[in-house]
Amino acid sequence: MSIIVAYHTRTGHSRKLAKAVAADIGADALDIRQWSPGLKADTLLLFGGIYGGKSDAPMLAFARALSPRDVRRAVLMTSCASGKDRQVGVRDALTGAGVAVEAEEFVCPGGFLVFRMGRPNARDIREAVDFARRHAVPRKA
Ligand SMILES: Cc1cc2nc3c(=O)[nH]c(=O)nc-3n(C[C@H](O)[C@H](O)[C@H](O)COP(=O)(O)O)c2cc1C
């Protein structure tokens, strides 16, 4: 069961969460810009933020370009100031590309301007690690 941890970030929060999760499972955290065509994973743990209500264009382009031959299943892990927004565009892009996406999504607050300062904090990181441990391997039906 191979797992890849990848992220796209503007302000470092997704990288911080991805690095903690990657360290916990003994993997590296890859910036999506480091993705190379030969990479393959049973599970991709994919971290990103929300900007103006949406995922960033490079993240959407990355998701659209994946195929089920590269990634069998993706798990979305999100940080955003609201603490509630999801990576809807990324989910749609992956689904459209034929990549299965875990229904449950990890979402935690990520500071922006004066909102949610200091987040993700140590507790958010622990929760991300717990979520990744529970979802890195598909659950049996
Ligand atoms: C330009 C910009 C726009 C943002 N717009 C939103 C938004 O619409 N909704 C939201 O919940 N958070 C918004 N945020 C907050 C980010 O989603 C949050 O800081 C997240 O943790 C950023 O992740 P990153 O550090 O990995 O880039 C915005 C942040 C920036 C920099």
The ligand as an ORCA input file, in Angstrom:
! r2SCAN-3c Opt
* xyz 0 1
  C      -5.631     35.616     -0.978
  C      -6.296     34.741      0.058
  C      -7.665     34.497     -0.028
  C      -8.308     33.690      0.921
  N      -9.657     33.427      0.798
  C     -10.246     32.590      1.692
  C     -11.633     32.238      1.548
  O     -12.324     32.653      0.627
  N     -12.195     31.426      2.492
  C     -11.471     30.926      3.537
  O     -12.028     30.205      4.362
  N     -10.138     31.216      3.680
  C      -9.520     32.020      2.784
  N      -8.184     32.315      2.904
  C      -7.427     31.719      4.012
  C      -6.618     30.496      3.570
  O      -7.466     29.508      3.023
  C      -5.889     29.928      4.789
  O      -4.999     30.914      5.282
  C      -5.157     28.658      4.458
  O      -4.627     28.139      5.648
  C      -4.071     28.936      3.446
  O      -3.375     27.752      3.199
  P      -1.857     27.815      2.731
  O      -1.084     28.514      3.844
  O      -1.456     26.412      2.569
  O      -1.808     28.608      1.480
  C      -7.539     33.124      1.978
  C      -6.150     33.366      2.037
  C      -5.526     34.154      1.105
  C      -4.036     34.366      1.195
*
